[in-house]
């Protein structure tokens, strides 16, 4: 059985998640830790609970979701997995940091070494996260669905009563609409949504009450 721990990091209030099981295996999703205190917080959580990080997972490569990858990869010797479409953005992510007043240099960015494809299953010990391709906010955006445990990590595709912007480079409103209507809204209504920003919600609540995109 998988459980989710949530951390809110950096100036953009990004949600970083640790998904772990009872055997203490874990993956870290969208590591946005940036300040020294944030690094200490997430590392302290991992080590005080004796968790065993296996992989870094990325929903997409926007700056607020990738700043902690290098620190955690080096500390635990773990790879980063992402949709291969996002690779082209890793060359530019440090440039976008400047727009937000974030000091982030190219050498602070690590590149994915594992490609994630639609329908692929990421193993967390004996538990599973299914990769769902959900572009629109970003060209290679993916979500992670724990069917057996009833939750989905949606990155910036779906928020509580909101959706991610589609006007960034690689974004598309039509793709975002399709990702909502034909992928995420097809999940069971009681599926818990862990978004890239803001509080949790459920698929049913958003399908009924999220007026940005309706089915």
Phi and psi in degrees as a GROMACS rama.xvg file:
@    title "Ramachandran Plot"
@    xaxis  label "Phi"
@    yaxis  label "Psi"
@TYPE xy
-99.2178  144.278  UNK-2
-127.752  157.641  UNK-3
-121.468  130.099  UNK-4
-112.412  136.06  UNK-5
-114.582  138.431  UNK-6
-130.499  140.116  UNK-7
-109.442  116.361  UNK-8
-125.81  159.633  UNK-9
61.321  174.833  UNK-10
-67.3918  -15.8055  UNK-11
-96.5466  8.82646  UNK-12
52.7304  52.8785  UNK-13
-86.3563  142.71  UNK-14
-89.8595  119.557  UNK-15
-103.142  140.087  UNK-16
-124.46  141.026  UNK-17
-112.476  122.02  UNK-18
-107.971  121.217  UNK-19
-134.391  163.992  UNK-20
-121.169  -179.689  UNK-21
-68.4328  -15.6494  UNK-22
-89.1678  4.37867  UNK-23
76.3997  7.38236  UNK-24
-69.0775  144.918  UNK-25
-151.861  158.982  UNK-26
-125.52  152.92  UNK-27
-113.248  124.916  UNK-28
-112.22  124.777  UNK-29
56.5951  65.3155  UNK-30
-69.5042  102.663  UNK-31
-103.209  8.09161  UNK-32
-62.3555  135.666  UNK-33
-134.603  -54.3361  UNK-34
-71.1485  158.105  UNK-35
-57.9445  -38.9641  UNK-36
-65.1367  -32.7875  UNK-37
-72.6777  -39.1613  UNK-38
-60.0237  -43.8282  UNK-39
-63.9009  -37.5389  UNK-40
-64.3928  -48.9858  UNK-41
-73.5846  -38.0844  UNK-42
-66.7675  -39.659  UNK-43
-61.9255  -39.779  UNK-44
-62.2934  -47.1678  UNK-45
-62.0642  -45.6908  UNK-46
-81.4797  -31.5647  UNK-47
-68.6001  -26.3396  UNK-48
-98.3042  0.315197  UNK-49
58.0589  36.9035  UNK-50
-71.3241  155.476  UNK-51
-119.041  91.7411  UNK-52
-63.0157  133.46  UNK-53
-110.575  -27.4806  UNK-54
-167.696  151.78  UNK-55
-99.5153  132.859  UNK-56
-116.871  143.488  UNK-57
-124.493  125.624  UNK-58
-73.7163  -37.186  UNK-59
-166.429  172.413  UNK-60
-104.449  18.5998  UNK-61
-64.4548  148.694  UNK-62
-52.3584  -40.5731  UNK-63
-70.6571  -10.7806  UNK-64
-105.46  -1.49801  UNK-65
-126.588  -3.20147  UNK-66
-64.9264  -23.857  UNK-67
-95.7353  -1.68155  UNK-68
-59.5204  -44.6953  UNK-69
-63.9355  -46.377  UNK-70
-57.9043  -46.7571  UNK-71
-76.3839  -34.6506  UNK-72
-63.737  -43.5348  UNK-73
-68.4155  -39.4958  UNK-74
-68.0773  -40.1075  UNK-75
-109.195  -0.519802  UNK-76
62.6439  39.8255  UNK-77
-114.245  149.862  UNK-78
-86.1365  165.9  UNK-79
-105.717  132.023  UNK-80
-116.019  135.296  UNK-81
-155.852  165.978  UNK-82
-65.1007  132.601  UNK-83
-61.7459  -23.0341  UNK-84
-61.424  -27.8955  UNK-85
-77.6325  -11.5609  UNK-86
-56.1393  -37.1744  UNK-87
-62.9648  -22.2769  UNK-88
-83.7558  -18.394  UNK-89
-68.8084  -20.819  UNK-90
-72.9467  -18.3869  UNK-91
-115.788  -8.26679  UNK-92
-58.8175  -35.2275  UNK-93
-68.0011  -27.8332  UNK-94
-68.66  -40.729  UNK-95
-65.7119  -26.5394  UNK-96
-59.1423  -37.1454  UNK-97
-60.969  -33.2108  UNK-98
-61.1601  -33.4738  UNK-99
-98.5686  9.54572  UNK-100
70.1863  25.7271  UNK-101
-100.983  128.436  UNK-102
-84.354  101.263  UNK-103
-144.25  112.987  UNK-104
-97.2483  164.64  UNK-105
-60.3497  -33.3988  UNK-106
-73.2972  -7.53975  UNK-107
-89.9156  -1.69057  UNK-108
-104.579  131.433  UNK-109
-106.493  154.573  UNK-110
-100.323  149.587  UNK-111
-63.3943  139.294  UNK-112
-113.21  -3.55225  UNK-113
-127.386  129.543  UNK-114
-91.3304  137.509  UNK-115
-109.8  129.677  UNK-116
-116.495  154.384  UNK-117
-51.1311  130.34  UNK-118
84.6571  -9.0507  UNK-119
-66.8199  152.035  UNK-120
-110.969  124.721  UNK-121
-95.0641  125.203  UNK-122
-88.1078  131.677  UNK-123
-117.139  86.0948  UNK-124
63.1507  -124.487  UNK-125
-89.9121  2.93017  UNK-126
-102.823  167.265  UNK-127
-134.304  144.245  UNK-128
-122.385  124.944  UNK-129
-93.122  136.131  UNK-130
-84.1167  124.305  UNK-131
-113.086  128.382  UNK-132
-81.948  115.244  UNK-133
-132.556  62.7005  UNK-134
-72.648  170.804  UNK-135
138.003  -53.6702  UNK-136
-75.2404  -37.5476  UNK-137
-141.126  152.278  UNK-138
-61.1556  -39.4358  UNK-139
-111.613  30.9643  UNK-140
-67.6745  135.922  UNK-141
-128.305  158.382  UNK-142
-118.777  163.224  UNK-143
-123.148  118.879  UNK-144
-110.884  120.009  UNK-145
-99.0735  86.2457  UNK-146
-60.6278  -43.383  UNK-147
-68.4494  -22.8238  UNK-148
-109.367  -1.8506  UNK-149
72.2187  39.1657  UNK-150
-145.226  159.749  UNK-151
-138.684  138.146  UNK-152
-101.092  113.678  UNK-153
-102.649  2.49977  UNK-154
54.225  -132.88  UNK-155
-102.962  19.4268  UNK-156
-77.7191  -44.0934  UNK-157
-136.154  129.137  UNK-158
-116.456  172.831  UNK-159
-67.3894  116.154  UNK-160
58.1684  31.3109  UNK-161
-162.942  175.065  UNK-162
-139.184  163.912  UNK-163
-73.0976  151.964  UNK-164
-62.569  145.229  UNK-165
-113.622  10.6835  UNK-166
-100.82  8.85914  UNK-167
-80.1849  162.928  UNK-168
-54.5949  129.128  UNK-169
87.8498  -4.12726  UNK-170
-84.658  159.99  UNK-171
-158.447  121.79  UNK-172
-62.9616  -39.4881  UNK-173
-62.7942  -41.6634  UNK-174
-67.4011  -39.3393  UNK-175
-61.805  -45.0494  UNK-176
-59.3985  -43.2916  UNK-177
-64.8045  -40.4751  UNK-178
-62.297  -36.6637  UNK-179
-73.2889  -55.0892  UNK-180
-68.6284  -39.8861  UNK-181
-107.412  -2.86434  UNK-182
-123.537  -70.7467  UNK-183
-68.1669  -42.1263  UNK-184
-71.8203  -6.43007  UNK-185
-85.8024  -9.95698  UNK-186
-74.3235  160.14  UNK-187
-57.3396  144.779  UNK-188
-57.203  -33.032  UNK-189
-85.767  6.39777  UNK-190
-65.0086  124.029  UNK-191
-74.635  134.343  UNK-192
-104.119  121.369  UNK-193
-104.65  102.54  UNK-194
-87.5656  171.009  UNK-195
-73.505  -18.6642  UNK-196
-147.695  145.427  UNK-197
84.562  -175.325  UNK-198
-78.469  165.767  UNK-199
-70.5745  162.851  UNK-200
-153.275  -163.312  UNK-201
-131.973  160.097  UNK-202
-60.6301  -43.3644  UNK-203
-61.4668  -43.2568  UNK-204
-60.1681  -43.4327  UNK-205
-73.9333  -37.0679  UNK-206
-62.7916  -34.0158  UNK-207
-86.6625  -33.467  UNK-208
-119.795  -6.18004  UNK-209
-89.1658  106.814  UNK-210
-89.9085  2.63942  UNK-211
-69.8515  -42.6451  UNK-212
-140.379  123.666  UNK-213
-118.152  157.189  UNK-214
